């Protein structure tokens, strides 16, 4: 079950062959990792349900599902920091999506290029 409100019966749906491959969390989501397509830089982690993935695959822009707002958001709609989709792949388990994007501006809500700029954690001896 998708965390968003149900769509009308005639609304577009995610391709059933793709939907069948997804292994969703109990609230209907899969992790979505955004990676800069040409450098390999890991930009951010977001969440997608079937509708967010369908929008991502069909619009050319990365769309996520906000767990806190319980709403869809296309990256960059308010900030201008758009993610243009270059490719999308599922991992071997179907519980994560890798979206290779061309990131315009910052990917992180803090204004940083990537959400992983806060520094590496120390490793043990």
KOLTITOR-141961 format. One record per residue (C-alpha): residue in one letter; x, y, z. Coordinates in nm, 3 decimals, padded with zeros to 5 digits. Layout:
BEGIN
(pt 'a',(X,Y,Z))
...
% end
This chain:
BEGIN
(pt 'x',(00.000,00.000,00.000))
(pt 'x',(00.134,00.343,-00.094))
(pt 'x',(00.163,00.602,00.182))
(pt 'x',(-00.006,00.863,-00.039))
(pt 'x',(-00.375,00.883,-00.105))
(pt 'x',(-00.499,00.639,-00.370))
(pt 'x',(-00.514,00.755,-00.729))
(pt 'x',(-00.818,00.738,-00.953))
(pt 'x',(-00.856,00.407,-01.135))
(pt 'x',(-00.769,00.568,-01.469))
(pt 'x',(-00.444,00.728,-01.341))
(pt 'x',(-00.111,00.616,-01.482))
(pt 'x',(00.056,00.339,-01.286))
(pt 'x',(00.409,00.210,-01.250))
(pt 'x',(00.481,-00.065,-01.502))
(pt 'x',(00.362,-00.387,-01.329))
(pt 'x',(00.685,-00.566,-01.424))
(pt 'x',(00.886,-00.303,-01.237))
(pt 'x',(00.642,-00.290,-00.945))
(pt 'x',(00.669,-00.668,-00.905))
(pt 'x',(01.046,-00.638,-00.855))
(pt 'x',(01.022,-00.387,-00.569))
(pt 'x',(01.067,-00.497,-00.209))
(pt 'x',(00.906,-00.213,-00.016))
(pt 'x',(00.921,-00.115,00.350))
(pt 'x',(00.599,-00.174,00.548))
(pt 'x',(00.492,00.181,00.459))
(pt 'x',(00.537,00.114,00.085))
(pt 'x',(00.871,00.284,00.023))
(pt 'x',(01.209,00.200,-00.127))
(pt 'x',(01.532,00.386,-00.062))
(pt 'x',(01.646,00.601,-00.353))
(pt 'x',(02.011,00.700,-00.382))
(pt 'x',(02.094,00.995,-00.606))
(pt 'x',(02.440,00.986,-00.765))
(pt 'x',(02.603,01.238,-00.999))
(pt 'x',(02.610,01.054,-01.331))
(pt 'x',(02.951,01.169,-01.457))
(pt 'x',(03.161,01.179,-01.138))
(pt 'x',(03.002,00.905,-00.928))
(pt 'x',(02.958,01.146,-00.636))
(pt 'x',(02.686,01.023,-00.397))
(pt 'x',(02.450,01.315,-00.348))
(pt 'x',(02.162,01.212,-00.124))
(pt 'x',(01.921,00.946,-00.005))
(pt 'x',(01.548,00.993,-00.047))
(pt 'x',(01.241,00.769,-00.050))
(pt 'x',(01.012,00.664,-00.332))
(pt 'x',(00.688,00.475,-00.356))
(pt 'x',(00.551,00.338,-00.683))
(pt 'x',(00.413,00.676,-00.790))
(pt 'x',(00.736,00.865,-00.718))
(pt 'x',(00.930,00.606,-00.916))
(pt 'x',(00.683,00.628,-01.204))
(pt 'x',(00.714,01.006,-01.209))
(pt 'x',(01.094,00.979,-01.200))
(pt 'x',(01.097,00.734,-01.490))
(pt 'x',(00.856,00.934,-01.705))
(pt 'x',(00.932,01.300,-01.630))
(pt 'x',(01.310,01.314,-01.657))
(pt 'x',(01.323,01.471,-01.309))
(pt 'x',(01.380,01.296,-00.977))
(pt 'x',(01.064,01.279,-00.765))
(pt 'x',(01.066,01.163,-00.404))
(pt 'x',(00.805,01.091,-00.139))
(pt 'x',(00.841,01.300,00.177))
(pt 'x',(00.771,01.087,00.483))
(pt 'x',(00.729,01.391,00.708))
(pt 'x',(00.499,01.589,00.476))
(pt 'x',(00.335,01.280,00.328))
(pt 'x',(00.362,01.434,-00.017))
(pt 'x',(00.554,01.404,-00.343))
(pt 'x',(00.826,01.650,-00.432))
(pt 'x',(01.028,01.688,-00.748))
(pt 'x',(01.379,01.788,-00.651))
(pt 'x',(01.432,02.155,-00.730))
(pt 'x',(01.071,02.271,-00.755))
(pt 'x',(01.126,02.528,-00.481))
(pt 'x',(01.507,02.555,-00.464))
(pt 'x',(01.589,02.542,-00.835))
(pt 'x',(01.841,02.266,-00.755))
(pt 'x',(01.701,02.018,-01.005))
(pt 'x',(01.805,01.656,-01.058))
(pt 'x',(01.782,01.560,-01.426))
(pt 'x',(01.758,01.180,-01.452))
(pt 'x',(02.019,01.004,-01.666))
(pt 'x',(01.947,00.643,-01.560))
(pt 'x',(01.762,00.440,-01.298))
(pt 'x',(01.852,00.094,-01.168))
(pt 'x',(01.720,-00.139,-00.898))
(pt 'x',(01.959,-00.322,-00.671))
(pt 'x',(01.970,-00.702,-00.668))
(pt 'x',(01.716,-00.725,-00.382))
(pt 'x',(01.475,-00.469,-00.525))
(pt 'x',(01.479,-00.266,-00.203))
(pt 'x',(01.685,00.027,-00.329))
(pt 'x',(01.692,00.242,-00.641))
(pt 'x',(02.003,00.409,-00.782))
(pt 'x',(01.918,00.723,-00.978))
(pt 'x',(02.206,00.870,-01.173))
(pt 'x',(02.136,01.238,-01.219))
(pt 'x',(02.279,01.562,-01.345))
(pt 'x',(02.252,01.772,-01.031))
(pt 'x',(02.204,02.146,-01.073))
(pt 'x',(02.325,02.326,-00.761))
(pt 'x',(02.310,02.176,-00.413))
(pt 'x',(02.155,01.835,-00.349))
(pt 'x',(02.129,01.879,00.028))
(pt 'x',(01.862,02.089,00.198))
(pt 'x',(02.145,02.255,00.396))
(pt 'x',(02.284,02.406,00.075))
(pt 'x',(02.577,02.165,00.050))
(pt 'x',(02.653,01.992,-00.278))
(pt 'x',(02.595,01.651,-00.116))
(pt 'x',(02.424,01.532,00.202))
(pt 'x',(02.746,01.347,00.288))
(pt 'x',(02.969,01.655,00.336))
(pt 'x',(02.977,01.645,00.716))
(pt 'x',(03.296,01.439,00.723))
(pt 'x',(03.391,01.078,00.761))
(pt 'x',(03.323,00.899,01.088))
(pt 'x',(03.630,00.770,01.271))
(pt 'x',(03.715,00.405,01.219))
(pt 'x',(03.842,00.180,01.495))
(pt 'x',(04.205,00.070,01.526))
% end
